[in-house]
Amino acid sequence: MATKNRFSSAPQTRLGSWLGIAALIVLIDQLTKITITKLFTYGESLPVTSFFNLVLAHNKGAAFSFLATESGWQRYFFTGLGVAAALFIVYLLKRNAGQRLFCWALALILGGAVGNVIDRILYGYVIDFLDIHVAGWHWPAFNVADSTICVGAILFVLDELRRVNK
C-alpha cells in the first residue's frame, strides 16, 4: 500500500488511498441525501435538539445560498467549477501523495465537491438537511459534503501554518 519516496526515507501513501477516502465521503453524502429525501418533503423540518433540526432544503446557489436566486446559470457555473476543482485536486493528490495532512484536506474537499456536483447534475440543486440554530441565530442548512469541505479547508490552513512555522 505504501511505496518509498525516492527523495526521502518516509513512506509515501498512494493516490488510491486518498481517492478512496474521497469516494467514501461521496458515498456517505449521497446515502444521507437519498435517505432525507425519502423521509421528508421539501421544507419539512424535524426538531432533534433545542439547537438542531433535520430539514429538507434545496440550494440552487453556492455556500450559504450565495446566488441561489439567480436565473439558473449558476447551476452550470458551480457544476463546472466543482469539476475543475476536483480535477485539480486529483492532480495535487498525485503530486503530493506523501504529505498526509495536506492530502487529508484535499481528500475531504474532493469528496465534498464531488458529492455536491452529483446533486447539481442530477437535480439542478444541492440537497441540504442539517439545520443549526442558537439564540435566534440560524445557520443556513448544509449537508455532509459541505461539512467535509469545511473540515478540509481547516486542515488545509493548519497544514499551511505548520509549513510556515518550519
N, C-alpha and C positions, 0 to 999 in steps of 0.2 A: 504494500500500500504506500509506503514512503520510499522515495529514492534520495540518493545523495545529491546535494547541490555541488556542482564541480568547483564552486568558488568558496565554499565553507564546509566545515565538518558537520553542520547542523542538518538533520533530515529535512527534506522538502516534501510537503504534502502535495499530492497530485490534484490537478484541476478537477477530476471527477468527484473528489470528496466535497469540494466547495459547491459544485453543481448539484450534488446530491442533497446538500443542506438546503439550497435554494428550491429544489424540487419538492422537498418535504414541506417547506413553507407554503409553496403554491398549493399542494395537496390539502394541507390543513385549512388554508384560507378558503379554497373553493368548497371544501366539505362544510365548513361553518356557514358559508353564504347559501349553499343549497339547503341546508337544514333550516336556516332562519326564514328563507322564502317559502318553505313548505309549511312552517308553523305559524307564520304571521301574514297578515295582509298589509299592503302598503300603508304606512303611517301608524300601524298598531304598535302599542307600547306596553311592556310588562315591567312594572317596578320590581327590582330584585332586592335592592337595599335602599336606604334613605338617600343615597347619592349615585346609584347606578340603575339604569334601565336597559332592557333589551328593546330595540325598536327597529322596524324595517324602514330604511330610508334609501333613496336613490340620489346619488350625487353625479350630476352631469358635468361638473366642473373639476377642479383640482383640489388640493388641500384646503380644508375649511370652506368648501363650496366656492372657491375662487373661480369666477367666470361661469358659474352654473346657470345664470340667467341669459347667457348669450344665445344666438340663433341656432347653434348646433355645430359650428365649425370647430369648437373646442374638443369635440369627441375625436375628430381625426387628428387634430394637433397633439392632444395628450396621448393618443394611441401611438402616433409616430414618435413622439418624444420618449415614450416608455420603451418602444422597440429599440430606438437608437441608444438609449441609456443601457438597456440590457446587453446589447452587442458590445458596447464599450466596456461594461463591467466584466463580461466574459474575457475580453482581451486583457484587462487589468489582472483578472484572476490567473490567467495563463502565464502572464509575465512575472507575477509576484506570488505564486502559489505557496511559497515557503514562509511568507510573512503572516503569521497566524492572526493577529488582531486585525490587521488591515483586511485580510481575506474574510474573516468573520463578518466584519462590517459590510463588505461588498456582497457576500452571500445573502445576508439578511435584506439588504436593499434590493438585490436582484430578485429574490423570491417575492418580495412585496410588489415590486414594479410589474413583474410578470402576472401576478395574481390580479392586479388592477387592470392591466392591459386585456386580460382574458374577459373581464367584465365589460369593458368598453367595446370589445369586438362582438361579444355575444348579445349584449343588452342595450348598448348605447349609453350606459351609465355605470357607475361603481355602486355596488351594494354595500351599504353601511348598516351596522346594527348595534354597536356598542355606544352607549349614551351615558355620559358622566355629567353630574350637576352638583354643585356645592354652594351653599349660602347664596342662592339666587343667581349664581354664575353658571352658565350652561355651555359646556364644550360641544362643538359640532360632533355629530355621530361619526364613528370611524369603524374600522374593521381590523382583522388580523394582519392583512398586508400593510395597512397604514402603520400599525404598531411595530412591525418588523423594520419598516423603513426608518421610523424614528429611532429605534434602538440601534440600528445600523449606523445612522448618522451620528449618534452619540459615541459609538465605538470608533468611528472614523475620526472624530475630533480628539478623543482620548489617544488614539494612535498617533495623530499628528503632534499632540502635546508631548507625548513620550519621545518622539523623534527629535523635537526641538530641544528638549532637556538633555539629550545625549551629547 
